[in-house]
Structure formats: structure tokens, C-alpha cells
Amino acid sequence: MMNDDFVEEYDALVIGGGIAGIESALTLADMGFNVLLVEKEPSIGGKMALLSKVFPTLDCASCISTPKMAAVYHHPNITLKVYSEVTEINKLGEGEFEAVIVEKPKYVDPQKCTACTLCEKACPVIVPDEYQFGLRGRKAIYIPFDIAVPKKAVLDIRNCILCGQCERVCPTGAINFLDTPKQYKVKTHSIIIATGFKLFNPLMKPEFKYGQFRNVITSMQMERLLSPTSPYGGILKPHDGGEPMKIAYFLCAGSRDLKLNYPLCSQVCCMYSIKQAQLILGALPLADVYIFYIDIRAFGKGYEEFYQQAKAMGVNFIKGQPSLFDEKEDGTIVVTYWDSNDNTFKVDEFDLVVLSVGLWPNGEIAKVFKNVKLETDEYGWIKVADPNRNPVKTSVEGVFVAGTASGPKDIPETIIEANAAAAQAASYILKYQKQG
């Protein structure tokens, strides 16, 4: 159903429902502004909702994000549209934008869905679960994850076989196979871009053997193994389900790589790998963990102490990079690497190899600006006015950016920027209102 003529009006449009978008929306809403938050996935929370703990405090990640997710859902000044994308933005004048939003069909009426999961249990289709990064399957009709907000089922029509089992067991009649996309036009005085980042795809580096050797996984897959909602119920090898006793981390997978024309540091890989190493040793005290690195960049508050703590726990740090992989019949990964400590090539065997994948730009949002240009840098990150003096102002007046949409950063810096973006958006809105 297309509804181009109906126009909703908001003080601010926040694009992206990760921690940056959530924080920006809540800050503006608490100031009394009317906010529209648009998220392309079926749930808000972003990647932070999928983390186990945060560094360097090792606080529970979901304990931080879940209350904020719930606050967004229940805030009277926030309108939430999930499973929706902004497809076009035009600037009508100072303090006035028009945006086109397309809400994808969920094939489940969210007003009727009670999250009873009967439809999931009845569905015969199993496909890889993107929220578990392919470590286990999900059904064609599913609730994204345990702490999803909103906690409503979504039907993946691409993988549905139209057997009707979900429709037959749904106690509220929420299933609607005839659901269609809905398109809205909205007007807003200000926009905050909080579209986050993409994880580096290790398939771009065939030498890592990701996707070929089952015991080579990414750091986000390890993050899920370490989570209380682990798909395997613990840290297990995908190859045979055994506990890994010797684990290797390869830092800068997709960062600082001239062959990929991407020389940037992702800023968080060193610390999240050190965090995971500490959590692994807590769960598997007899395991040996090795971290292969170019440089350890422990630049934030408490980061150096966190690094020293990992060394004291027995994490092995090797300044060197892997150059060759091989796999034995039992799934053991044979690694040849250059050890800069004594300038020699060495060979070692590991039960599990974790690729510490970097943060890559998610700058596609710039393409939806039609009559004004939202500038990006040479790598695709949203370009800011001044990284030091004003890291949230973009090339378009009235459009601000928060979090990793403008470049790699950790969670504390992301939250600071989200509040800065909200403050500047509020100032811009008030200026427009006074002029109007």
C-alpha cells in the first residue's frame, strides 16, 4: 500500500536504531521534541544488543542497551518504525526536510502478535540465523532475538514455502500473507544519521580460508559464543562441537590493509579481542589464547590497564602476522606466521582461529539525499565539518551524524557523539521555530 499523499511531521528524524540512534532519539525526546526513529531491521538495538560484555569494564552489554531500547519503545515523544528504510530525502528550505520512508511487509500484524512463538515452532523451514552470524539456524517466521524491541514475529517471505503452518497455529490470526510495502512521506526540521558500520567481510581475503575451514570464525561469531544466549551453550568448535584448548586471534582483519586500499585502523579490534580473550579464559581456564598483532592500540581510559591485565592472565601476545593456513583432518588449523620478536617464520597449530574483523563504512545513506549532497570521505564514511571541533556536523545544514556512521569509534565515544548530535539538532530546531 503506497500512501504518498499522507505527510507526517516531526521535529527530528533519526535514521538508525543502534545505540547511537537510540541515545540521540531519547535525548531529543526527553527535551520535549517529537522524534521519528527509523530502523531497517525488525528490532532496534544494533550490534551492541548482540555483544556479550563491553570493554574495559566487562559490564553486561544487554544490561546497558535493553533499558534504553525499552525506553525508546515506550517514550511518548518517539515514533518508532522498524523494518523500514529511508529511500529519499529532499531539503525544502532552512529547517525543513521531506523524507520518503518505505516500511517493508512483515506478513505479521504487530498489533495482534503476542510473541508466543507458536508460529516458529510450527514452521518447517530452517535457514541461517543472521543474528547468530550463521552459527545456527532460524525459522522462516521468527522473532529476531530474545531481547528484541519490538518483540514481534516477522515472516521471511523469501524463504517461506507457503505451507500455511504458521497461519493455522497463530491464536490471534496475526499472519497476513497479503501484506504489502507501505510508503510514507514525512516532514522534519532536522535529521540525525546514526546508520553505524558494516563488519569487514573476510571472504574478501581468501587467504584467511574463512568459509572453507570451519574452525576459522569471525570475532562477532565468537561474541555470540561468549554470550549468555550462545547458540551452542558455550564456546565450542563449529567443526566437531569440542571445546577449543588453543585459540588464535588475528588482529587487523580488514583494517590497516593496503592491499584492500583500506589503511584505516578500526580502533576497537585490539580491545574487543583482549576482552574476548579474558572471557575465554574465564570460561575455559585451561585454554591457551594467542593474539597476533601489528600494534596494540590501547588509547582509551583504562585500556592500557585492561591490556596489562590480559597479559597477567596469561594471554600470549605475538607481534607478527599469519602468512599461510592449512587444515588437518581433525579440523586443527595449521598456521605459518612471521614472529617480529625474533624475526623468524614459525608454524603452530590451533583448535580455533578468530578473525578480528574491522569496521567498514556504511555510507549508502548519502545516496538518498537528492537535491543536496551529503559528503562522504574517500573511504565512504560520512564526512564531518571538523573532526576535532565539531565531529557531528555534516555538509548539509540541519543534518547531523552520530556514532560510527562517520568513522570507527568505541561505545563511550559513540554515546558522547549521539548526545552532541542531539544537542546541535535541538539548537537547529529551536532556531527554525523562532524564525517560523
Buried (B, 14 or more C-beta within 10 A) or exposed (E): EEEEEEEBEBBBBBBBBBBBBBBBBBBBBBBEBBBBBBBBBBBBBBBBBBBBBBBBEBEBBBEBBBEBBEBBBEBEBBBBBBBBBBEBBBBEEEBBBBBBBBBBBBBBBBEBBEBBEBBBEBBEBEBEBEBBBBBBEBBBBBBBBEBBBBBBBBBBBEBBEEEEBBBEBBEEEBBBEEBEEBBBBBBBBBBBBBBBBBBBEBEBBEEBBBEEBBBBBBBBBBBBBBBEBBBBEEBBBBBEEEBBEBBBBBBBBBBBBEEBEBEBBBBBBBBBBBBBBBBBBEBBEEBBBBBBBBEBBBEBEEBEEBBEBBBEBEBBBBBBBBEEBEBEEEBBBBBEBBBEEEEEEEEBEBBBBBBBBBBBBBBEBBEBBEEBEBBBBEEBBBBBBEEEEEBBBBBBEBBBBBBBBBBBBBBEBBBBBBBBBBBBBBEBBBBBEEEE
